[in-house]
Amino acid sequence: MTNHWIDLRNADAILAIGCNPAENHPISMKWIEAAMDQGGKLIAVDPRFTRTASKADHYAQIRPGTDIAFLGGMINYALQNNMIHEEYVREYTNAAFIVNEKYDFNEGIFCSFDDQEKTYDPKAWAYAVDGAGNPKRDHSLKDPRCVFQLLKKHYSRYTVDMVCSITGTKKEDYIAVAKAFCSTGRADKAGTILYAMGITQSTHGTQNVRATAMLQMLLGNIGIAGGGVNALRGESNVQGSSDYGLLFHLLPGYLKSPEFDNVDLKAYLEKWTPKTKDAKSANWWGNTPKYTVSLLKAWYGDNATKENGFCYDYLPKRSGNYSFMKLMEKMGKGELQGLICMGQNPAVGGPDSLKTREALGKLDWLVTVDLWETETSIFWKRPGVNPKDIKTEVFMLPAASSVEKEGSISNSGRWAQWRYKAAEPVGDAKSDLWIINQFAKRMKKAYEKGGAFPEPITKLSWNYGQGEEPEVHMVAKEINGYFTKDMTIVDKDKTLEFKAGDQVPMFKYLQDDGSTVSGCWIYCGSYTKDGNQMARRDLADPTGLGMYPKWSWCWPVNRRIIYNRASVNPDGVPFNPKRVVITWDALEKKWKGDVPDGPWPPMNDAKEGKYPFIMIPEGHGRLYALDMKDGPFPEHYEPVESPAKNLMSKTQTNPAVKIPANMSSDTAKFPFVGTTYRMTEHWQAGAMTRSLPWLVELVPTMFVEISQTLARAKGISNGDMVKVTTERGSIEAKALVTSRLKPFNVQGKEIEQVGLPWHFGYAGMATGDSGNVLTPSVGCANTSIPEFKAFLCNIEKGGKRA
Amino acid sequence: MAVSRREFLQGGAAAAALILSGKKAEAGGADAPQMRTKGLKSSTTICPFCAVGCGLVVHTKNGKIVNIEGDTQHPINQGALCSKGSALFQVANNERRLQKVMYRAPGSDKFEEKSWDWALERIAQKMKDTRDKTFKAKEINKKDNKEYVVNRTEGMAFLGGAGLDNEECYLWSKFARSMGVANLEHQARI
C-alpha cells in the first residue's frame, strides 16, 4: 500500500477492482464505511456481485482478465472529459517527457519485439535526450512525441463502446463508475484504488497494476490522504516476507539478487545503481551501494572487508527464472532433490496442483514446517496413490503459532507491529526462529569439516545469544543495523557522534565502506537507541488524518503515506487544505505533518528542491514505463484461455508470455469462464482454518458457484454434486446456485462463469477438492504470478471426478 | 394473573442470567467485561490471517491460553474482528495441532515419531549431501559462451515465509543465500 488501512476513511471515492475487502479484509470495511458516512462513494468492479458489491454505491460487472480494457477506458474517459489534475500531471509525472523516434505501436505489438524469443528490447522505448544527457521535455504537453500525447493516442482506442464489448459491462454501469471515480481528479478530492489478486493473477498482471497507478497519477491521487494505489495483501506477513527478499530475484530491502554476469561487487553495483544527471532528481536508489554493503556486513561481519568485496562472491548468482511455477516444473523433471516448506502448502496453493502433487514424489527429501498436517506433508498418502510407490523421505516438523513466540509482522500499510509470546508452544512445537537457527548451526558445524565451497556457511555471521531460543531482539537489532566503528557524521548543520555498536537511527546514515551493518535497509529506524519502535502503542494523531505516527513503526522511516511530496504543489502548499499530509513551513524551513519523502525543500526551490517520485531516476511518476517486459503502456490482451477474440488488436494474448502445452481455448469442450476466489471463513490453502471447528461449521465443504441461468440450462439444483473440468483435471463439489453470478455478453454470445473457492484439499478436518486442480500454469510476463482468475472449464451434473 | 408476552420474556431473561451467573444479578457483575478476565495475565498480539493487522488481546491462566479477543485500544480494528480473527483461540487450543516431530521413511505408509535432535541431524545431512552434490561453482553461459562464477546450489528449493515473523523471514533469507539457494520463493509469487 502507498497509504494504509485507516486512511481509507479520507477518500471521496474508493474503487475496489480485483479485490473484495468486505469478504477478504473484513475489518477494512470499518474505514471504507467511515468514508461513506462522510459522502464517499464505494465502487466495486468484479466478475461476481460480491459482499463488497452489495455495499457499494456503484457496481460494474467485468469479465475475468479484462481489467486493462476497463482501466484503459477510464484513462481515456478522464482525458477526453478533461477530468485530470493537470498541474500534477505536468509537474510530477513523465507526461512532458519526449520519447525517441523509434517508439512505435502497431496491432497490439510495441516496437522491438523478438517474435522468436517472445521478448522486447526496452531500450527502444527510451526517452529522447538533450546534449547534457537529460530527457527532453515539453511542458506544454503538445509535442506529438511527448508521453502525454502518446498516452492520449494509445487510449483513444479505448472508447466506452469498445471497452464494454470486451469486458461485458453494461454501458450505463461503466459510465457511472468512470464518472464517479474520475471526479476525484480535482485538487480538493481524493480517490483510492484497492486491488488484490483479481488484478495480479493474470498474464498481464503487472500491467493491470500499472493501469491503476497511471489512472491515479492522471487524477493526482498518489501521495495524498485518501488516495494511493493500495494492494490488499492476503497473508499477515506477506508484506514482510517480500520486504526480506524471500523471492528468487530479490535480497532484503528490494535489492536485486545478483545475476551471473554481475561478476563482482563493482559490476553488481554498476548494474543495479540507477543514475541521473538531473540535480533535481533525488534518485534514491542511487544509495544502492550503501544498502548492499551494509547487508553484506550484516551477513558476513568482520569477514566482509573492502578487499574481498565484502564477501559478495559468497552470494549465489541467478541465470534465469526460478519463480514458483518454474520450480514446480523443475521438481516434476526430477531436478530437485530437496524441498523445505516453511508454512507453505504447494499441493493446494499453486496452479495445476495434480502436477505439483506428482512432482513432490520426485523429491528425495521433503521438510514441512507447519502447525498442521498439510496436503503437502501427507502427499504420499493422498487419495488415489500407494505410499509404497513414493520414495520421498518426509520430515513433518511442528511449528509454534503466532501467540507462542515473539516478533514483528508487517501489515499491508507497511506497519511493523510487535507480537508477544502469551504461552509456550503446544507439545514439542518450536518457533520458526528456533528451527532456522538449528538448521544454520548444524550446517555450520557440518561444513567446518569440509564440503563444496564451505566458506559462505562457515564464515556466515550468526550470533543470536547463548540461549536455547535465539534472541529475537538481537535479530531485530541487526535488521535495523548498527555502526561497526566510532563515527562522526556531519548532516547539514548537525554533527552527530556515534560509537561502535550504536544502532543506526535511520537509513540515510548507512555507509558503503563497511562502517555500518543493516540487514534490511528499509527497516532501518525500527529498532534504535530509543528501543523497539515496532512495539509502540501511543494513540496520538496530530494530523487528525488517522496516521497514528507513534503506533508501531512503518517503513520507510515511519512515513505513513509514501510519495507524499506529491500532495503539495511545487511550492510546498498542500493541494487539499482540508487534508494536509505535509506542508512546507517557509519560516522554519521545514516540513510539517507526515515524515516527508526526503528532507529537501519543495520542488521549486532553485537550489535544493527535488521532484516527488524519489525512487525513479528521473523523479517523475511513469505514465510511460521504460522497464516492463511487455510494453511501456498497458495494452488489453485476452487471458490465455478465453472465450473471446481480442477486439483491440490482432494480438490475442500477451505476446511476451510463452504459452505451455496444457492450455485450451476450445469453447466447444470448455464453454465457461472459470475463476477462483477466497472467502471470509477460510484462509488461503486452508490449513489454518479447515481444522478450526468454529470456521468449519460456517463453511464445511467445497462448493462451486454458478448462476441461476446456467443451473437451469444444466438441470443443476442448489446442493447437487457437480463435476468441473479443465484441460488440467477435474474436481467434484456441491453446486451453489446464486444470483451473485450472471453471464456476460461476449461479442453477441452469453458466456456463463463458474466461481470456485480454492481453500480446500484432502488434509485437515474439513476436506474437499482443490480449485487449483483446474487452474493453469501460465503467468504474468513480469512477475510469473499464475493466471488463477481466468480460464476455461466445463461443468456437469453428477459428482464423479475424472 | 395475566402476564403479557413482554413481561414474561423479561422475567425469563432475568432468571436465565441468575442461573448462568450463579449469583444475584447486579451492575458490574460476573458478565461485565472486566470480570470475565479478572486475575488473568494478558498480552497483545496481531492477527495471523490477512494483512489488515488487527490487534488482539490474549488472556492466559497458569500458562494456558483461556481467551483471545479483539484489542479495543488498537486503532485499526478498535476491538472488532472477523470470523477468522475471532477463531484464533482455536488455533491455540486445538487437538489437531502438530505436537511431535514426525518422520515418514521412503515407501512407508505411516509417520513415526522422532526426536528433534534425530530429525534435525538427518535433515542437516540431507541438506549437506544435496548441496555438495548439486553445487555449481561455475557455468558456461549459452548466449556468449563465457564461463561465469555462479556459486549456486541447484538441487534444493526453499518455499514459504508469509506466515513467519519478520525476524524469521530475515534469518531464512540469510540462511538460504548462504546455502547457495537461488530457488527461494514464497506465497507472494502466487
Interface residues (C-beta under 8 A of the other chain):
Chain A: W5 I6 N24 H25 P26 I27 S28 K30 L232 R233 G234 E235 S236 N237 V238 Q239 G240 S241 S242 D243 Y244 G245 L246 L247 F248 L251 P252 S257 F260 D261 V263 A298 W299 D313 Y314 L315 P316 K317 R318 S319 Y322 S323 F324 L327 K330 M331 E335 L336 Q337 G338 L339 I340 C341 M342 G343 Q344 P346 G349 G350 P351 D364 W365 V367 V369 D370 L371 W372 E373 W380 K381 P387 K388 D389 I390 K391 T392 E393 V394 F395 M396 L397 P398 A399 S401 S402 V403 E404 K405 G407 S408 I409 S410 N411 S412 G413 W415 A416 Q417 R419 Y420 K421 A422 A423 E424 V426 G427 D428 A429 K430 S431 D432 L433 I436 N437 Q438 F439 A440 R442 M443 A446 Y447 G451 A452 F453 P456 I457 L460 P470 V472 V475 A476 E478 I479 G519 C520 Y523 R537 L539 G546 Y548 W551 T680 E681 H682 W683 Q684 M688 T689 S691 L692 P693 W694 L695 L698 G764 M765 T783 S784 I785 P786 F788
Chain B: K41 S43 T44 T45 I46 C47 P48 F49 C50 A51 V52 G53 C54 G55 V58 T60 G63 K64 I65 I68 Q73 P75 I76 N77 Q78 A80 L81 C82 S83 K84 G85 S86 A87 L88 Q90 V91 A92 N94 R96 R97 L98 Q99 K100 V101 M102 Y103 R104 A105 P106 G107 S108 D109 F111 W116 A119 L120 E121 R122 I123 A124 Q125 K126 M127 K128 T130 R131 D132 K133 T134 F135 A137 E139 N141 Y148 V149 V150 N151 R152 T153 E154 G155 M156 A157 F158 L159 G160 G161 A162 G163 L164 D165 N166 E167 E168 C169 Y170 L171 W172 S173 K174 F175 A176 R177 S178 M179 G180 V181 A182 N183 L184 E185 H186 Q187 A188 R189 I190
